[in-house]
Amino acid sequence: MKVTFSAYQAVAEWKWDLPDESDDTCGICRVEFEGTCSKCKYPGDDCPIIIGNCTHCFHMHCIGDWLQSDSSQGKCPMCRQPFKEKTADVATPATGQRQAMASQTPASETPARTPIQTPVGR
């Protein structure tokens, strides 16, 4: 028996590599991570996931807006602990590609850079 395909449509599926104990929805907008927050059109690189030290997960835009609001006081909206991004365990797509995460570190915590001095003339 010979089978001939005249056309086919490939379908791909991906999921975020999240900690086992985390929920699969953003704690702020309550949209699944395979979807997008209200600011994004497409899931993935445009709408990455931020994981806190408390293991709560949020869309990058959702937690960014939350932390900038006066009522947040820099705390996680789920457990009210001071929110710090968990840097050792960043959520990645199932393909294994690293996401470019926007740093939530305030400028006061960023290490100062030493200017490079170059000799002028000989």
N, C-alpha and C positions, 0 to 999 in steps of 0.2 A: 504494500500500500504506500503510495507516494503522496505526501502532503505538500502543498504549495501555498505560501502566504502571499497575498497581494499587497497587504499593508499591515503594520502593527504600530501600536502606540506604547511607548515605554513610560512607566510610572515609577517615580522615586519617592521614598518616604524617609524622613529623618526625624530624630528626636534629640532633645538636649540631654547631655550627660549630667544629670543632677544627683546630689546626694540621695541615698536611699530613703532617709527619713523626711525628705522635703515633699511638699505638696506639688502637684503639677500645674497649679494656677498661681498667678501673681497675687500676693497678699494685699495689694493696693487696688488694682483695677479688676481683679477677680476673673481675668481672661486667661485661658490656658496658654502655656508658654509656646506651644506650637502655633498659636495665633500671634497677634501683635498688640501692642498697646495703642492707645488712641492717637498717638503722634506718628505712627509708622504705617506704611502701606504693605510692606513685605516682611515676613519673619526671617530670622537669621542674623546676618551681619548688621543690618540696620536696626535691629531690636534685640541686642544681647541681654543675657541674664546676669544679674549681680547677686552673688551669694554673700551674706553677712557672716561674721564669726559665730553668730547665734544659729546658723544654718537656715535662716529664712531667705527665700529667693524672691526677687522682684525683677520686673523689666527695668532696664537701665534708666529710661526716661521717667518711669513712675517713682523710683526711689530718689532720683535726682530732684524731681519737683517736690517730693515729700520733705527731703532734708533741707531744701531752701525755704520751706514755709516756716513761719514764726512758731506755729503750734507744735512742730516736730521736736524741737529742742535737741536735734541731732540724735534722736533715739529711734530704734526699730519700731515700726508701727504695729508689729505683732506682739513683741514681748517687752517693749519699752526699755531694753538695754541700750547703752550707747552703741550706735551703729558704726561698725568698722567693716570694710570689705575684706572678705577672706581671700587673701592673695595666693595661698598655696593650692587651693582647690577651686579653680575657675571653671564655670560651666562651659562646655564645648559642644558643638554639634556632633552627632553620631559619627560623622566622617572623620573625626579626630582633629579637625583644623582648630587652631587656637583663635579665640575671638579677641579683637582689639578692644580692650575695656577702657572706658573713660575713668580716669582716676577720681576718686571721691576725696582724696587727701587735700585738706585745706592748704593754702599757700604757706601758712605759718609752720606747717610740719614738713615742707619740702626742704631738703638740704640745700644750703647755699652753694653756688658754683664759684669756683676759684677762676678768675680771669686768666687767660693764657697771655703771657707777655712775649712779644716777638721783637727781636732787635731791629732797630731802624738804621739802615745803612751799614757800612763797614768801618 
